[in-house]
């Protein structure tokens, strides 16, 4: 039976076949690329954690350096209780299985913990990375927030007093070049170093990004990005909303509660 290639039926059938073929090719390609993509994301996350404690690393070095400097990966509940504590290198899902995968703080989807309204406070899990550098402990907290055009994120490292900022890294997906996109530049990140998240009375106050410039003597403020007010405000909200979750843990495990 010959097909009439000029008919609407043939055109429709040909279009359907092409859609199926293209969709199949794309699905196969996506499956083939998932492994390398996951590995790249894993290495980038390791680099960002290391960056917050001022350790530079290439993607190739990330795994080894992460294992060297990150001593413990802890999962906390909303009350600051430790639910899981893991040492050593980060494993993969296929190696560990689903249960072990979920017990590693490295694998927690931090965005889900803050944005999934279906999760109750009792169900939420928050990762904390305990690092050691030059014999000193550092506590690295993942951050997540919203800028002008989309998500922003980062990592902030606290010194052993669980109060003083040792380092910070920020990044974004779609902020405006030359304005809000500058949050991942050293000139914006470095002024956070030395600031404190608790005041002298032991109250949590976080760190604010101040439009017009922070007072040089203010230990809880840094200069905002000129022309990037909404993104700067997003960083302020991200710091406050994320760090306050860890306050119960800090109070339990430091001298802050006794101030």
C-alpha positions as a printed NumPy array, in Angstrom:
array([[ 0.   ,  0.   ,  0.   ],
       [ 1.517,  3.268, -1.118],
       [ 1.325,  6.37 ,  1.038],
       [ 0.227,  9.643, -0.422],
       [ 3.095, 11.865,  0.642],
       [ 1.065, 14.939, -0.211],
       [-1.757, 14.082,  2.181],
       [-2.324, 15.661,  5.569],
       [-2.337, 12.203,  7.128],
       [ 1.185, 11.467,  5.924],
       [ 2.411, 14.855,  7.14 ],
       [ 0.867, 14.263, 10.565],
       [ 2.3  , 10.73 , 10.822],
       [ 5.747, 11.931,  9.763],
       [ 5.642, 14.694, 12.406],
       [ 4.63 , 12.216, 15.121],
       [ 7.453,  9.835, 14.168],
       [10.003, 12.666, 14.207],
       [ 8.81 , 13.842, 17.626],
       [ 9.135, 10.319, 19.027],
       [12.592,  9.845, 17.495],
       [13.902, 13.202, 18.717],
       [12.443, 12.673, 22.188],
       [14.058,  9.239, 22.394],
       [17.445, 10.583, 21.301],
       [17.266, 13.41 , 23.85 ],
       [16.23 , 11.036, 26.634],
       [19.103,  8.665, 25.86 ],
       [21.545, 11.585, 25.703],
       [20.283, 12.949, 29.025],
       [20.705,  9.547, 30.682],
       [24.203,  9.253, 29.271],
       [25.172, 12.704, 30.545],
       [23.631, 12.363, 34.003],
       [26.657, 10.643, 35.494],
       [29.196, 13.285, 34.381],
       [26.77 , 16.097, 35.3  ],
       [26.265, 14.71 , 38.812],
       [30.019, 14.347, 39.241],
       [30.615, 17.937, 38.115],
       [27.988, 19.207, 40.587],
       [29.559, 17.132, 43.35 ],
       [33.02 , 18.541, 42.646],
       [31.717, 22.104, 42.422],
       [29.971, 21.734, 45.783],
       [33.194, 20.457, 47.325],
       [35.072, 23.428, 45.87 ],
       [32.558, 25.845, 47.38 ],
       [32.798, 24.27 , 50.841],
       [36.586, 24.421, 50.634],
       [36.435, 27.992, 49.361],
       [34.566, 29.078, 52.482],
       [37.56 , 28.009, 54.602],
       [39.907, 29.691, 52.123],
       [41.258, 26.536, 50.518],
       [41.627, 26.776, 46.755],
       [40.983, 23.679, 44.701],
       [40.58 , 22.606, 41.099],
       [37.796, 20.178, 40.257],
       [40.367, 17.412, 39.906],
       [41.709, 18.119, 43.405],
       [38.331, 18.668, 45.057],
       [37.709, 15.105, 46.253],
       [41.109, 14.658, 47.887],
       [41.142, 18.084, 49.507],
       [37.564, 17.726, 50.704],
       [38.493, 14.496, 52.484],
       [41.577, 16.194, 53.94 ],
       [39.869, 19.276, 55.376],
       [36.273, 18.207, 56.032],
       [36.414, 16.01 , 59.117],
       [32.711, 15.457, 59.781],
       [29.455, 15.854, 57.892],
       [26.552, 16.308, 60.288],
       [22.783, 16.331, 59.813],
       [20.787, 18.396, 62.307],
       [17.094, 18.583, 63.005],
       [15.252, 21.877, 63.513],
       [16.101, 21.848, 67.231],
       [19.839, 21.504, 66.73 ],
       [20.015, 17.809, 67.58 ],
       [22.525, 15.66 , 65.686],
       [20.762, 12.983, 63.62 ],
       [23.719, 11.693, 61.628],
       [27.485, 12.089, 61.694],
       [29.739, 10.779, 58.932],
       [33.485, 10.935, 58.396],
       [35.575, 10.099, 55.342],
       [35.017, 10.554, 51.626],
       [31.647, 11.21 , 49.989],
       [30.196,  8.062, 48.463],
       [27.771,  7.691, 45.59 ],
       [24.156,  6.546, 45.645],
       [24.894,  3.413, 43.638],
       [27.652,  2.451, 46.086],
       [25.869,  3.148, 49.362],
       [22.229,  2.595, 48.634],
       [19.363,  4.983, 49.332],
       [19.405,  4.784, 53.137],
       [23.125,  5.539, 53.501],
       [22.851,  8.217, 50.833],
       [20.202, 10.066, 52.83 ],
       [22.303,  9.898, 55.993],
       [25.161, 11.876, 54.458],
       [24.835, 15.642, 54.975],
       [26.577, 16.217, 51.65 ],
       [23.602, 14.774, 49.769],
       [20.858, 16.841, 51.388],
       [18.886, 19.021, 48.978],
       [19.151, 22.221, 51.008],
       [16.67 , 24.08 , 48.807],
       [14.018, 21.485, 49.582],
       [14.472, 21.91 , 53.33 ],
       [13.627, 25.611, 53.147],
       [11.14 , 25.723, 50.276],
       [ 9.145, 22.502, 50.402],
       [ 6.032, 23.513, 52.352],
       [ 4.945, 19.894, 52.595],
       [ 7.803, 19.22 , 55.039],
       [ 7.036, 19.763, 58.714],
       [ 9.7  , 21.183, 61.034],
       [10.201, 17.67 , 62.431],
       [10.917, 16.306, 58.941],
       [13.473, 18.907, 57.911],
       [17.171, 18.062, 57.853],
       [20.029, 20.574, 57.811],
       [23.646, 19.817, 56.846],
       [26.711, 21.1  , 58.705],
       [30.327, 20.519, 57.679],
       [32.967, 20.487, 60.423],
       [36.359, 21.272, 58.938],
       [39.884, 21.541, 60.263],
       [42.627, 23.753, 58.88 ],
       [46.01 , 24.446, 60.484],
       [44.751, 22.735, 63.635],
       [41.699, 25.008, 63.954],
       [38.044, 23.928, 63.65 ],
       [35.591, 25.618, 61.287],
       [31.854, 25.129, 60.872],
       [30.54 , 25.467, 57.315],
       [26.85 , 26.165, 56.732],
       [25.145, 25.932, 53.311],
       [23.021, 28.955, 52.398],
       [20.068, 29.301, 50.043],
       [17.99 , 32.334, 49.11 ],
       [16.446, 34.41 , 46.339],
       [17.928, 37.333, 44.414],
       [16.389, 39.665, 41.861],
       [15.952, 37.159, 39.038],
       [16.3  , 33.78 , 40.679],
       [18.008, 31.608, 43.285],
       [21.191, 32.598, 45.084],
       [23.231, 30.334, 47.333],
       [26.517, 29.998, 49.151],
       [28.521, 28.666, 52.075],
       [29.684, 30.498, 55.188],
       [32.394, 29.265, 57.56 ],
       [32.447, 30.13 , 61.242],
       [35.493, 29.922, 63.464],
       [35.667, 27.649, 66.505],
       [33.627, 30.125, 68.559],
       [30.688, 29.441, 66.208],
       [30.27 , 33.189, 65.932],
       [33.069, 34.804, 63.919],
       [32.96 , 34.473, 60.129],
       [36.138, 32.993, 58.702],
       [35.071, 32.935, 55.061],
       [32.101, 33.115, 52.714],
       [31.316, 32.11 , 49.144],
       [28.208, 33.147, 47.211],
       [26.872, 32.392, 43.765],
       [23.788, 32.89 , 41.615],
       [22.057, 31.658, 38.498],
       [20.626, 34.705, 36.734],
       [21.539, 37.924, 38.562],
       [22.313, 41.054, 36.518],
       [25.919, 41.195, 35.216],
       [27.867, 44.007, 36.806],
       [25.264, 44.427, 39.555],
       [23.733, 41.58 , 41.552],
       [25.971, 39.073, 39.786],
       [28.9  , 40.559, 41.716],
       [28.001, 38.591, 44.843],
       [30.458, 35.878, 43.765],
       [33.389, 38.3  , 43.594],
       [36.078, 38.44 , 46.249],
       [35.592, 42.16 , 46.874],
       [32.036, 41.409, 48.043],
       [32.773, 38.153, 49.889],
       [35.945, 39.168, 51.76 ],
       [34.388, 41.926, 53.945],
       [32.292, 39.26 , 55.689],
       [35.489, 37.876, 57.237],
       [35.728, 38.82 , 60.897],
       [32.075, 39.801, 61.25 ],
       [29.981, 38.089, 63.918],
       [26.506, 36.579, 63.861],
       [25.853, 37.078, 67.599],
       [25.994, 40.368, 69.501],
       [27.892, 40.904, 72.775],
       [24.88 , 39.715, 74.766],
       [24.737, 36.41 , 72.883],
       [21.704, 37.325, 70.787],
       [21.571, 36.138, 67.182],
       [21.661, 39.188, 64.89 ],
       [23.15 , 37.691, 61.682],
       [25.022, 39.939, 59.215],
       [23.305, 42.549, 57.069],
       [24.302, 43.866, 53.65 ],
       [23.891, 47.613, 54.141],
       [22.826, 49.961, 51.35 ],
       [25.014, 53.073, 51.342],
       [27.792, 51.307, 53.208],
       [28.206, 49.722, 56.627],
       [29.88 , 51.458, 59.539],
       [33.553, 50.338, 59.579],
       [33.169, 49.439, 63.259],
       [29.993, 47.423, 62.694],
       [30.734, 43.723, 63.204],
       [27.352, 42.758, 61.818],
       [27.284, 44.605, 58.48 ],
       [29.   , 44.8  , 55.083],
       [28.608, 47.169, 52.14 ],
       [25.843, 46.46 , 49.644],
       [26.439, 46.292, 45.906],
       [25.854, 49.634, 44.215],
       [22.841, 49.237, 41.93 ],
       [22.186, 45.737, 43.221],
       [19.841, 46.547, 46.08 ],
       [17.413, 43.657, 45.625],
       [20.185, 41.076, 45.343],
       [21.935, 42.604, 48.372],
       [18.689, 42.372, 50.322],
       [18.408, 38.777, 49.144],
       [21.827, 37.995, 50.625],
       [20.775, 39.599, 53.927],
       [17.592, 37.499, 54.046],
       [19.485, 34.365, 53.018],
       [21.994, 34.798, 55.845],
       [19.367, 35.466, 58.49 ],
       [16.9  , 32.772, 57.411],
       [19.578, 30.1  , 57.027],
       [21.877, 30.833, 59.953],
       [19.06 , 31.104, 62.497],
       [18.277, 27.418, 61.897],
       [21.707, 26.523, 63.308],
       [21.472, 28.756, 66.4  ],
       [20.151, 25.945, 68.669],
       [23.178, 23.811, 67.751],
       [25.585, 26.704, 68.301],
       [24.028, 27.486, 71.676],
       [24.366, 23.858, 72.756],
       [27.954, 23.422, 71.623],
       [29.707, 26.726, 72.352],
       [30.12 , 29.362, 75.057],
       [27.574, 31.645, 73.354],
       [24.776, 30.57 , 75.68 ],
       [26.79 , 31.707, 78.701],
       [27.469, 35.25 , 77.419]])
